[in-house]
Amino acid sequence: MTSTTPDTTVHPPDSTDHAAPLDIGAVLARGAVAGLAGGLLFALANMWYADAHGKPPIAPFLDISTIFHGTDMPVINANDVIAGLVTHLALSLLFGIVFGLAVAMLRLAQRPTLLLMAGLIYGLALYVVNFQIIGRALFPWFVNAKGPNQIFELWIHPVAYGLILVPFFLGFRTTARR
């Protein structure tokens, strides 16, 4: 006689079914939301820093807008502020998605310490790649002495962006439920 009772096995919260397919929609959505949240906090921190150091609070958006008009310095106008804001938010969203995919592939959501370290390392890597590699090669304003403060950027990328991503993925089940 065959039993028809459902499987009531309780799995510990840190167990991961490595055979379950990745829930890509959930990972992308959570990454996008995390990236936007981190990007907004990051922008606010940069706006505060600019204002506290005698620059206009919109300076961070003017800085990022230099990639569009190819100049060595920002130009103060409304179009550049909007271009910088949209670019910042789009990149924040994209970087959040990339982080989410890495968390899912490396299965870090159930490992808080590793996830925390991953957030810090990811923020630091964003600074190195965006400012020190791409900035130096293509966008000189990003490493100009009159441009963004490198010490602040080195600190704020891991703290105000990388760490903000972490709570969005703590305990997140990145695989599809069966």
C-alpha positions in Angstrom: 0.0 0.0 0.0 1.4 3.4 -1.0 1.3 6.3 1.5 -0.2 9.6 0.2 0.8 11.7 3.2 2.7 14.9 2.2 6.4 15.3 3.0 6.5 17.2 6.3 10.3 17.2 6.6 11.6 20.4 8.1 14.7 21.8 6.5 17.0 24.0 8.5 16.9 27.6 7.4 20.5 27.5 6.1 20.0 24.5 3.8 20.1 25.3 0.1 18.8 23.0 -2.6 21.6 23.2 -5.1 19.5 21.4 -7.7 16.7 24.0 -7.6 16.7 26.5 -10.5 17.6 30.1 -9.9 14.6 32.3 -9.5 16.0 34.9 -11.9 13.0 37.2 -11.8 13.2 37.5 -8.0 16.9 38.0 -8.1 16.7 40.7 -10.7 13.9 42.5 -8.9 15.5 42.4 -5.5 18.8 43.5 -7.0 17.2 46.5 -8.8 15.4 47.6 -5.6 18.6 47.2 -3.5 20.6 49.1 -6.1 18.1 51.9 -6.2 18.1 52.1 -2.4 21.8 52.1 -2.2 22.1 54.6 -5.0 19.7 57.0 -3.3 21.6 56.9 0.0 24.9 57.2 -1.9 23.6 60.2 -3.8 22.4 61.9 -0.6 25.7 61.3 1.1 27.6 62.7 -1.8 25.2 65.7 -2.0 25.8 66.3 1.7 29.5 66.1 1.3 29.5 68.5 -1.6 27.4 71.0 0.2 29.5 70.7 3.4 32.6 71.5 1.4 31.4 74.6 -0.4 30.2 72.9 -3.6 26.6 72.9 -4.8 24.6 69.9 -3.6 23.9 69.0 -7.2 27.7 68.6 -7.8 27.6 64.8 -7.8 25.1 64.8 -10.7 27.2 67.4 -12.6 30.2 65.2 -12.0 28.7 62.1 -13.6 27.2 64.2 -16.4 30.8 64.9 -17.7 30.7 61.5 -19.3 28.1 62.8 -21.8 29.7 66.0 -22.9 33.3 64.8 -22.7 34.7 67.9 -20.9 37.2 68.0 -18.2 34.9 69.9 -15.9 31.2 69.9 -15.1 28.9 72.5 -16.7 26.2 73.9 -14.5 22.9 73.6 -16.2 19.6 71.8 -15.6 20.1 69.3 -18.5 23.4 68.1 -17.0 21.8 67.7 -13.5 19.1 65.5 -15.0 21.5 63.5 -17.1 23.7 62.9 -14.1 20.7 61.9 -11.9 19.3 59.5 -14.5 22.7 58.0 -15.2 23.4 57.6 -11.4 20.1 55.9 -10.8 20.5 53.6 -13.9 24.0 52.6 -12.8 22.9 52.0 -9.2 20.1 49.8 -10.5 22.5 47.9 -12.8 25.1 47.5 -10.1 22.5 46.2 -7.6 21.4 43.6 -10.2 25.0 42.5 -10.7 25.4 42.2 -6.9 22.1 40.2 -6.7 23.3 37.8 -9.3 26.6 37.3 -7.5 24.8 36.6 -4.2 22.6 34.1 -5.9 25.4 32.3 -7.8 27.7 32.2 -4.7 24.7 31.4 -2.5 25.6 34.1 0.1 22.1 35.0 1.3 22.2 32.4 4.1 25.7 33.4 5.2 25.4 36.9 6.9 29.1 37.4 7.5 30.1 36.5 4.0 27.3 38.6 2.6 28.5 41.6 4.7 32.0 41.1 3.4 30.8 40.8 -0.1 28.9 44.1 0.1 32.0 45.9 1.4 34.2 44.3 -1.2 31.7 45.0 -4.0 31.4 48.7 -3.0 35.2 49.0 -3.0 35.5 47.2 -6.3 33.0 49.7 -7.8 35.2 52.6 -6.6 38.3 51.0 -8.0 36.8 50.2 -11.4 34.7 53.3 -11.9 37.1 55.9 -10.5 40.6 54.5 -10.8 40.3 52.4 -13.9 37.5 53.8 -16.1 37.8 57.3 -14.7 41.5 57.6 -15.3 41.3 56.2 -18.8 38.2 58.0 -20.1 36.8 60.5 -17.7 39.5 62.7 -16.2 37.2 64.7 -14.0 36.6 61.7 -11.8 40.3 61.8 -10.7 40.9 65.6 -11.0 42.0 67.3 -7.7 39.0 69.7 -8.1 36.6 66.8 -8.8 35.2 64.2 -6.4 37.2 63.8 -3.2 39.0 60.4 -3.6 39.2 59.6 0.1 35.5 60.3 0.6 34.6 58.2 -2.5 36.9 55.4 -1.3 35.0 55.3 2.0 31.4 56.0 0.8 31.3 53.4 -2.0 31.6 50.4 0.4 29.7 52.0 3.2 26.8 53.9 1.6 26.3 51.6 -1.3 27.9 48.2 -0.7 26.5 47.8 2.8 23.1 49.1 1.9 22.7 46.2 -0.5 23.2 43.6 2.2 19.9 43.7 4.1 18.0 43.2 0.9 19.6 39.8 0.5 19.9 38.5 4.0 18.0 35.2 4.1 16.7 35.7 0.6 15.8 32.5 -1.1 17.3 32.8 -4.6 16.1 29.5 -5.9 12.7 28.8 -7.2 10.5 26.9 -4.8 9.4 23.5 -5.9 
